[in-house]
Amino acid sequence: MRITRRDLKMLIEHALIEQSTGERMHRCFGGSLVPYGSQDCVDDIAARMADARDTRDQCDNRTDKRDYYNGVLKVLRRELRDAQRAGGALISDESGRILADEVR
């Protein structure tokens, strides 16, 4: 695999940003780094969940492909909860119902 000069520069820049801030960073679909728990981070994880859910729903029942996407969704739900806690957001389920009104 070949890395272009532009890609290498971007990787180094992101590594320096992450190292200098000392906080956990999240890489969005577009390749940008945002602080973990920020609204951009939460929105990106939610978009990934919607994409995985759509793909899973196109699969036949009881297939290994559907099981795979159920596992991906399980991990993404955990990531979303962690990001919401890190950002101090209210924790809600997929329907928008608030499950907890304070962050531990």
N, C-alpha and C positions, 0 to 999 in steps of 0.2 A: 504494500500500500504506500502510495506516494503522498506526502504532505506538501501542499503548496506553501509558499512564503507567507501568504496572507493568513492561511489557517494556522501556521506555526505562530505567527505574531499574535493572533487572537487567543490561542491556547496559553501563551506566556502571559498575555495581559490579564486573562481571567485568573490564572494561578497567582499572579501578583496581587490582584484585587482581593482574592480570597484569603491570601496569606496576611495581607496588611490589615484587613478589617478584623480578623480573628473570629468572625462569626460564621456560622454555617450558611452556605450558599446553595441555591437551587438553580439547576440549568433548565431553562424553558425550551419548548419545542424549537424555537427560532435560534437557539444557541446562546442566548444572552443569560448572564448570571444575575440573579436577583436575591436579596436576603431571604433566607428561609423563614416562612411565616408571614411574609408580606402579602398584600392583596394580589399582586402579580403571581406569586408562587401558588397561592390558593386557587386562583383562577386557572392556572396552567394545569394543576393536578385535577381540577374538576373537568377541564376539557379532555384530559387524557382518559378520565373515567367515562365520560360520555362516548368517546370514540371506542373504547374497549367494550362498553355496554352495547353499542350499536353492532359491532362486529360479532359479539357473542350471540346476540339475538338473531343473527342471520344463520347461525349454526343449527344443525339438527339436534334434537334432544339426545342425550346419552352418547355423545361423541367425545373423543379425547380432545378435540379442538375446543369444544364448549367447556370442558373441565379446565383446560388451560386458561381460558379467558376468565372463568370464575376465580381461579387462583390469582390472576393479575388484578382483578377487581378487589379481591380481599386485601392485597398489598396496597393498592391505591387508596382504599378507604382508610387504612391505618395511616398512610402518609398524610392524607387530608386531615385526619383528626390531629396528628402531631403538628402539622403546619398551623392549624387553627389555634391550637394551644400555645404554640410558640409566638404567634401573632396577637394573642389575647382576644381572639374572636370567640363569639358564642358558638357552641358546638350544637349542630343540628343534623338531623338525618336527611335522606335524599328528598323527602317531601318538604323540607324547610321547617319542620317541627323542632323546637328547641329542646334539646335533651339535658343540657346543663347551662346554668346561667352564670357560672363562675369557673375560673380556671384554677386548678390546684397548683 
